[in-house]
Amino acid sequence: MPKVALFVPCYVDQLYPNVALATVRVLERVGCEVVFPEEQTCCGQPMANAGFADETAPLARRFLETFGGFDAVVCPSGSCTSMVRNHYDPFLAGRPGFDRLKRSTFELCEYLVDVLKIGKLDGRYPRKVGLHQSCHGLRELGLGRSSERMVPPFDKVGRLLQQLEGIELVSLTRPDECCGFGGTFALAEEAISCLMGRDRIADHMKAGAEIVTGTDVSCLMHMDGLARRARQPLEFRHVAEVLAEAIS
């Protein structure tokens, strides 16, 4: 039985704990033993993005101390996973166990597809679903092919969802466009951020989506807030919640 450590991002911990619980249900359903290290804290991404390297460094060291002993670390966020894999080097390069930690930290869908080699998910989800491809997962983790790359198409998240009986993944006009959240960008450039989010919502609605799903609850939260203010009939669910509901 694979043993995995669950890394829960701040947004999930504080605002969407059901996403963490859904992640556990999915991992246990596919045969994993899940442990939750209670010493974990923020990965430091907000501080790093804002240029506060001195504040980021101790959080990176804490992450290595907390998760460095596990064979696999799984996180329901492409953004936070990418922070560990792609942006910890200035803080942890050369430290014992760091290279291993980078190799063993995975976004949830990435772990299911690339590590567990899940070929079939027995579940049912009879809804029209739009998949939002968050930027970090798409372009930094390679969860799918972005439109600017001249390589054969692939989509790890969509591949998992398409295995569910009854699901209809709708076709978007611009399937890999940013929603405009971008962490502190949504605060510093509120008007642009909101316009970008409304564009993404309009694309999903035009395609006939009932549910919008994705790998990062921060992006979904951004679009959900805009949709609710405009009284638009869309529901937003993290991919872990969709998978957990479908296979329960």
Salt bridges, closest charged atoms under 4 A:
ASP71 OD1 - ARG100 NH2 2.81
ASP89 OD2 - LYS102 NZ 2.97
GLU110 OE2 - ARG85 NH2 2.83
ASP114 OD2 - LYS156 NZ 2.62
GLU140 OE1 - HIS87 NE2 3.09
GLU148 OE2 - ARG139 NE 2.65
GLU165 OE2 - ARG124 NH1 3.36
ASP176 OD2 - ARG139 NH2 3.52
GLU177 OE1 - ARG174 NE 2.68
GLU177 OE2 - ARG200 NH1 3.92
ASP203 OD2 - ARG200 NH1 3.16
GLU210 OE1 - ARG127 NE 3.29
ASP224 OD1 - ARG228 NE 3.51
GLU235 OE2 - ARG127 NH2 3.20
GLU235 OE1 - ARG237 NH2 2.83
